[in-house]
Amino acid sequence: MTVAQFVDFTCPARPGTLDVAWIHGSPSAKHNTDPDIQVHAYDEHTFILRQNMAVDYEAPFLFLLFGNERAVLLDTGATASPECFPLRRTVDELMRRWLTAHPRTGYGLLVLHTHAHGDHVAGDGQFAGRPDTVVVGADRAAAWGYLGLDAADLGRVAPVDLGGRVLQCLATPGHHESAVTFYDPYTGLLFTGDTVYRGRLYVQDWPAFRDTIERLVRFAESRPVSHVLGCHIEMTTEPGVDYPIRTVYQPDEPPLQLSPLQLHDVRAAVEQVGGRTGRHVFADFVICYGPQ
C-alpha cells in the first residue's frame, strides 16, 4: 500500500450529510418505481443503503464502511433473492468505485450484523463464495465470539479494525440476545440496530434492555457521537404516531437519525415503563414489551 492510497481515519472526518429524501414506498407496490436499494453517500468512505418497501415492508437500513484494508457491511436486509434485492451487486459496485478512487490489492469485505432477526440477515447467502469475504453468523455465539464480546462483561468494548478505521463494538442485548451496537470514531456515528430507532422498540428481555439503554447512554456520553442511526423508520412526523405494521407507504417519515441526547429520552421512558407489559407511546418511539 502506497502513501497516496492510505486514508487517515485517525483524524475525525468532516461532517457527513444526511440531507437525503429516503425512498418510502408508494400507494401501490405494483407501480413502485423506486430502486430496489437506495444508496446514500454519507461521506466518501461511508454509505447508507435502504431496502425498497415494495420488496419488503420492513425497509431496513444497511451500512457500508470502508477502511484501508477491508470494508464492513452491517446487516444484509430482509430479502434473500438477488433478483428482487441485488445487495451483493450493489455492494460490489460501491466497492469497485471506492477501489478505483483508492487503488490497492487484496481488499476484503467483512459482513457483520446488528442482531439475528430475519430482516437483518436474509441477504447473507448472496455473499457465499465471494472472494476475500468473511460473513460472520448473526447468532450470539458466532457474533459475540468473533467480536470478542463477553456475556460476563457486557460493558466490554471490542475493536474491529478495517485498516486504520477501528470500530468499537458493544454488546446490547434486550431487543434480541445477540444485539450489538457499533460506534465509528471516524464519523461519530453510533449504529444501534433495532435497539434504538424511530419506531417500535420491541423488547425481548426487559432487564437486559434496561441495562443496555443505561450502558448506551454512558457510552455515548464518553465519546463524540454525531448521530444515532437505527435500522428502520416506523414513526410519522406527528409525535407519538407510528405507521401500522406492514405499511408499504410512509410519505411522512421523520429523519432516520436521532441525537445522542435522545438516548436520555429512551432511558427516561424505560424508567417510566418500569417493566410493565404493553405498548407504551412516546414522541419519537414506542416501547413494546410482552403481549400487545
C-alpha positions in Angstrom: 0.0 0.0 0.0 1.5 3.3 -1.0 1.2 6.5 1.0 -1.0 8.0 -1.7 -3.5 5.2 -1.2 -3.6 5.4 2.6 -6.6 7.2 4.2 -6.0 8.6 7.6 -9.0 7.5 9.6 -7.5 8.5 13.0 -8.5 12.2 12.5 -12.2 12.9 12.8 -13.9 13.2 9.5 -15.6 16.3 8.2 -19.3 16.1 9.0 -21.1 13.9 6.5 -24.5 14.7 5.1 -27.9 13.2 6.0 -29.7 15.7 3.7 -31.5 13.0 1.8 -35.0 12.1 0.8 -35.3 8.4 1.6 -37.4 6.2 -0.5 -40.5 5.4 1.5 -42.8 3.2 -0.7 -45.8 4.1 -2.7 -49.6 3.7 -2.5 -49.3 0.8 -5.0 -46.4 -1.6 -4.7 -47.2 -2.8 -8.2 -46.5 0.7 -9.6 -43.5 1.5 -7.4 -40.6 3.0 -9.4 -38.0 3.4 -6.6 -34.8 1.4 -6.9 -34.6 -1.9 -5.1 -31.9 -0.4 -2.9 -31.3 3.3 -2.3 -27.7 4.3 -1.8 -26.7 7.4 0.0 -23.1 8.6 0.5 -22.8 10.0 4.0 -19.2 10.7 3.0 -16.8 9.2 0.5 -16.0 6.3 2.8 -19.4 5.7 4.4 -22.6 4.6 2.7 -26.2 4.1 3.9 -28.5 1.7 2.0 -32.2 1.4 2.3 -34.3 -1.5 1.0 -37.4 -0.7 -1.0 -40.7 -1.2 0.8 -42.1 -2.7 -2.3 -39.6 -5.5 -1.9 -40.2 -5.9 1.8 -42.2 -3.7 4.1 -39.5 -3.7 6.8 -37.4 -1.4 4.6 -34.3 -1.8 6.7 -31.3 0.4 6.5 -27.8 -1.2 6.0 -24.4 0.4 6.4 -21.2 0.0 4.4 -18.0 1.5 5.8 -14.6 1.4 4.1 -11.2 1.1 5.8 -7.7 0.8 4.3 -7.7 -3.0 4.3 -11.4 -4.0 4.2 -14.9 -2.8 4.2 -17.6 -3.8 6.6 -21.3 -4.3 5.7 -23.6 -4.0 8.8 -26.7 -6.2 8.1 -27.9 -7.8 4.9 -31.5 -6.8 4.7 -34.9 -8.6 4.6 -34.8 -10.5 1.3 -32.7 -13.4 0.2 -33.3 -13.2 -3.6 -30.6 -11.4 -5.5 -33.1 -10.8 -8.3 -35.5 -9.0 -6.0 -32.9 -7.5 -3.8 -29.5 -7.1 -5.5 -27.4 -6.5 -2.4 -24.2 -8.2 -3.5 -24.3 -6.5 -6.8 -24.8 -3.1 -5.2 -22.0 -3.6 -2.6 -19.7 -4.9 -5.4 -20.3 -1.8 -7.4 -19.7 0.5 -4.4 -16.5 -1.3 -3.7 -15.4 -1.2 -7.3 -15.9 2.6 -7.3 -14.1 3.1 -4.0 -11.2 0.9 -5.1 -10.9 2.9 -8.3 -10.5 6.1 -6.3 -8.3 4.3 -3.7 -6.5 1.5 -5.5 -5.0 -1.3 -3.6 -4.8 -5.1 -3.8 -6.1 -7.8 -1.6 -9.1 -5.8 -0.3 -11.6 -7.7 1.8 -15.2 -7.5 2.9 -16.5 -8.3 6.4 -20.2 -8.9 6.9 -21.5 -8.3 10.4 -24.9 -7.8 11.9 -26.7 -5.7 14.5 -28.7 -8.8 15.5 -30.1 -12.0 14.2 -33.7 -11.2 13.2 -34.6 -12.2 9.7 -34.9 -8.8 8.2 -31.2 -8.1 9.0 -29.7 -11.4 7.8 -31.7 -12.6 4.8 -29.1 -11.5 2.3 -26.2 -13.3 3.9 -26.4 -16.1 1.3 -25.6 -13.6 -1.5 -22.1 -13.3 -0.2 -21.4 -17.1 0.0 -18.3 -17.9 -2.0 -17.4 -14.2 -2.6 -13.6 -13.9 -2.7 -11.9 -12.2 0.3 -15.1 -12.1 2.2 -15.9 -13.1 5.8 -19.6 -13.5 6.7 -20.0 -13.8 10.5 -23.1 -15.5 11.8 -25.6 -13.3 13.5 -26.4 -15.6 16.3 -25.0 -14.7 19.7 -22.3 -17.4 19.9 -21.0 -16.6 16.4 -21.2 -12.8 16.5 -20.1 -12.2 20.0 -17.4 -14.9 19.7 -15.9 -13.3 16.6 -16.0 -9.8 18.1 -14.6 -10.8 21.4 -17.7 -9.8 23.4 -18.3 -11.4 26.8 -21.7 -12.1 28.4 -20.0 -11.9 31.7 -18.7 -8.4 30.9 -21.3 -6.6 28.9 -19.5 -3.3 29.3 -16.5 -4.5 27.4 -15.8 -2.5 24.2 -14.3 -4.7 21.4 -12.5 -3.3 18.4 -13.0 -4.2 14.7 -10.1 -2.9 12.6 -10.9 -2.2 9.0 -7.3 -0.9 8.4 -6.9 2.3 10.3 -10.6 2.7 10.8 -11.3 0.9 14.0 -15.0 0.4 15.0 -15.9 0.0 18.7 -18.4 -2.8 19.4 -20.7 -3.1 22.4 -23.0 -5.9 23.4 -26.5 -4.5 23.7 -29.0 -7.4 24.3 -32.6 -6.8 25.2 -34.3 -6.4 21.8 -32.5 -9.6 20.9 -30.0 -11.7 22.8 -27.3 -11.3 20.0 -27.7 -7.5 19.6 -24.5 -5.4 19.0 -24.1 -1.7 18.7 -21.2 -0.4 16.5 -19.5 3.0 17.0 -17.3 4.6 14.3 -14.9 7.1 15.8 -14.1 8.5 12.4 -17.6 9.7 11.7 -19.0 9.7 15.2 -21.9 7.5 14.0 -23.5 5.1 16.5 -25.3 2.2 14.8 -27.9 0.9 17.2 -29.8 -1.6 15.0 -33.3 -2.2 16.4 -32.3 -1.3 20.0 -32.9 2.4 19.4 -34.6 4.0 16.4 -37.6 6.0 15.4 -40.2 3.2 15.7 -41.4 0.3 17.8 -38.7 -0.8 20.2 -39.7 -4.4 20.7 -38.2 -5.7 24.0 -37.5 -9.4 24.4 -35.7 -9.3 27.8 -36.7 -6.3 30.0 -33.8 -6.4 32.5 -31.3 -6.7 29.6 -32.9 -3.9 27.6 -33.0 -1.6 30.7 -29.3 -2.3 31.3 -28.4 -1.9 27.6 -30.0 1.6 27.4 -28.1 2.7 30.5 -24.9 1.4 29.0 -25.6 3.1 25.7 -26.2 6.5 27.5 -22.9 6.2 29.4 -21.1 5.0 26.2 -22.3 8.0 24.2 -21.5 10.4 27.0 -17.9 9.4 26.9 -17.5 9.8 23.1 -18.2 12.4 20.4 -21.4 10.9 18.9 -22.6 12.8 15.8 -25.8 10.8 15.1 -27.6 7.7 16.4 -28.6 5.5 13.4 -31.0 2.7 13.9 -32.2 0.3 11.1 -35.8 1.4 10.5 -38.2 4.4 10.4 -41.6 3.5 11.7 -42.9 6.8 13.1 -44.7 9.5 11.4 -43.9 13.2 11.7 -46.7 13.5 14.3 -45.2 12.9 17.7 -46.2 9.5 19.2 -47.9 8.3 16.0 -46.4 5.3 14.2 -47.3 3.7 10.9 -49.2 0.4 11.1 -47.2 -2.8 10.9 -46.7 -3.9 7.2 -47.2 -0.4 5.9 -45.7 -0.1 2.4 -46.1 3.7 2.0 -44.8 6.1 4.5 -44.9 9.6 3.0 -44.5 11.5 6.2 -41.4 10.0 7.8 -39.2 11.9 10.3 -35.4 11.7 9.8 -33.5 8.5 10.3 -31.1 10.0 12.7 -31.5 10.6 16.4 -29.3 12.8 18.5 -27.2 11.3 21.3 -29.3 13.3 23.8 -32.4 11.3 22.7 -30.8 8.3 24.3 -31.6 10.0 27.5 -35.2 10.2 26.4 -35.2 6.4 25.9 -33.7 5.9 29.3 -36.4 8.1 30.9 -39.0 6.2 29.0 -37.6 2.9 30.2 -37.7 4.1 33.8 -41.3 5.3 33.3 -42.4 1.9 31.9 -40.7 0.0 34.6 -41.1 -3.4 33.0 -44.9 -3.1 32.6 -46.1 -5.1 29.6 -47.9 -3.4 26.8 -47.5 -0.7 24.2 -46.0 2.5 25.7 -46.1 5.5 23.4 -43.6 8.3 23.4 -42.9 11.2 21.0 -40.1 9.5 18.9 -40.6 5.8 19.6 -43.0 3.2 21.1 -41.8 0.7 23.6 -43.5 -2.7 23.1 -42.9 -5.4 25.8 -44.8 -8.6 26.2 -48.2 -9.5 24.8 -49.7 -6.5 23.0 
